[in-house]
Amino acid sequence: MPELVFFSGTMDCGKSTLALQIGHNRSARGLQGVIFTRDDRAGEGKLSSRLGLVTEAVEAAPGMDLYAYLVGQMSHGGRVDYVIVDEAQFLDPEQVGQLAYVVDELGLDVFAFGITTDFRTKLFPGSQRLIELADRIETLQVEAMCWCGARATHNARTVRGEMVVEGAQVVVGDVDRSPGEVGYEVLCRRHHHRRLTAATARAAALSPDTLPVAST
């Protein structure tokens, strides 16, 4: 039976790599798929992995009808055996509903990949709808690690190395941006709560301790 599967995890846990691998495995067996993405780090219409792998994709722009796009492709002689969606957290809830319709009405497997919560630990609307509609939810087994060595469970947005908790929900960045840029870092829950990033922890460690001054 065709399924809508949601593969979730923090940033830096290999979601895009797995999406590329699923596409490769199916194309090697002669199957043809459509890859959707939104706001990939490599630019519009790209699906990229931090391992350096990249492939062409269809940019799922806001308001785009994904079901209608696939029907159009198939109506004009295009072959579609499966669908991959990366950065699925950025989809509109209506687009997630369209993906479920693709499974139920077109009989296609849909593999969606995304993070569940934003830098404020709030659910992305697209991820929330996927949790509500998916036939199956898979948590990726490759664990991202906090700077302290613990399992990373939260995504933090950083500016000049310091964690921020205000701003727009969607700001495109990555975990390897220079310190002066808006970037992201994965943290354990304890250090996310303390707003202690790798940069701020390093700065604290390098700060000289205040020595006691003896009175004379």
N, C-alpha and C positions, 0 to 999 in steps of 0.2 A: 504494500500500500504506500502511495506517495505521502510524504510528511513535510511539515514545516518544522525545521530544526533550528533552534537558537543556540549558538555556541557563544558563551559569555566568559568574561574574565577581565582582569585589570589590564591597563596598558602594559605593553612589553611582555605579554605572556604567549605570543605566537599566534594570535588569531588570524592575521593576514597571511602568515606563512601556511597555516593549515588550509585556508581558503584556496591559496594557490596550489597546494598539494592535491586537494580534492578535485580541482579543475584539471590538473595534469593527469591524475589517475583515470578520470573519465574520458578525457580526450584521447588518451593512449589506447582506450578500448573502442574508439571510433564514435564516441558520443559527442554531441555538440551542445554547448550551453551558452547562456547569456549571463554576463557578470555585470552587476550594478554596484556602484559605489557612490559615496557622497563625501566631499571635502577631504579627499585623501591627501596625505602629506606630500606626495609627489606631484600634485596638481590635478586639474580637472580631467575626468575620464581616465584615471589611472588607478590600478590596484597595486600597491607596493608593500614590500616587507622590509623590516629593518635589516634583514640578511642581504639586501641588495637586489632582490628579485622584484620584477615589475612586469605588468601586462596591461594591455588595453582593456578598458571597461566603459560601460555606459554611465554617464553622470545622472544619478537619480535626483534631478533638480526638484526643489519644493513645488508641490502641486502637480508634478508629473504623474500620470496614471500608468503605473507599472503593468497592470493587467492588460490595458488597452495596447500598450507598446508591444507586449509579447504576442497578443492576438494579431496585431498588425504584421509582425515579423512572420508568423506562421501562415497568415492569409496570403502573403506574397511569396510563398514557396520556401521561406526560411525554415530550417530545422532547429527545434529547441527540445533537448532531452532533459535538461535540468537548469536550475537557476541558482546563482551564488550572489549574495548581497554582503558586501563588506561595509564597515562603518554604519551598521544598521541602526545604531542608537540615534543617528541624525535624521532618520526617516520621519515623515509625518505619520501620526497614528493611522490616518486613512490609507496611507501607502502600505502599512503593515497589514491592514485588512485586505488590501488588494492582493498581497502575497498569499494570504490564506485562501483567497478565491482562486488563485492560480493553482494551488494544490488541489482544491476540491473540484474545480470545474475543468481544468486542463490536464489534471492527472500528472503534474510535474513535481519532483522533489525540489524543495527550496531550502537552501542552506544559508542562514543568516548569521553574521558574525558582528559582535559589538560589545562595548562595555555597558554595564548596567547603570552605574551612577556617575554623576558629574563631580567636579572638584569640591562641591558643597555636600557631597554624599546624598544628593537627591536623584531620584530616578529620572533618566531621560524619558520623554514621552514615547519615543519609538521603542525603547527597551521595555517600558511598562506594558505597551500593547503587545509586544512579542511574548512577554511572560504570560499575558492573559490568553493569547491565541495559539501559541506553539504546541505542536503535538509532543515535542520533546525538547527539554532544555539540558544542554551539556556544559558543564564547567570545565574549562581547559585544564589539563593536568600539569602543564608546564607552569611552575609557580614563579611569578615575578618576586623579587626580593627587595625589601626595604634596605636602606643604607646600613642599618644595624644588623642585618643578616636574618631578620625574622621574615616570615611570609608577608608579602605586600598584599593588602586587601583594599586599599583606598587610592584614588587618583588625586593628586594635589596639583594645583596651578601655581606656578612660581613667576615672580618678576624680580630680576636681579638676585636670584637664588632664594628669595624669601617667599613663603607661602602666602597666597591671597585667598580671601573667602568671599569677595564681592566681585560683581561684573557679569557680563553676558554669559549665558550657559554655554554657548558655542563660540569658542575662539580657537582657530586652527593653530596647533603647535605640536611639539614633539618632545620626547624625553632627552634628546641630544642637542637642544638649542643652546646657543651661547648664553652666558649668565645675564647679559643685558636685555635679552629678548623674553617675550612671554613663552614659557615652556611648561612642561609637566614632569612630575616625578611621582613614582609609586611609593607609598609609605605603608607601614603597618598601622593598625588602628590607634595604637598608643601615641605614635609620633605624629600622626595626622591630627589627633586631638590636641597635642601640644604645639602643633604648627612648627615642628622641628624637622627641617629638611637637611640634606647632606651638607649644604653650604653653611647653614646657620649652626649646625652641630660642629663643623670644622672650625668656624669662627670662634665659637665658645671655647673649644678645646685649646685654641691658640692664644686666647686672652690671658694675660698674666693674672695670677691670683693676687688679691690685695693682701699685702703682708701686715701683720699686726704691728702697731707702733707702741713701743714701750714708753711709758711716762717716766720722766726723770724727776 
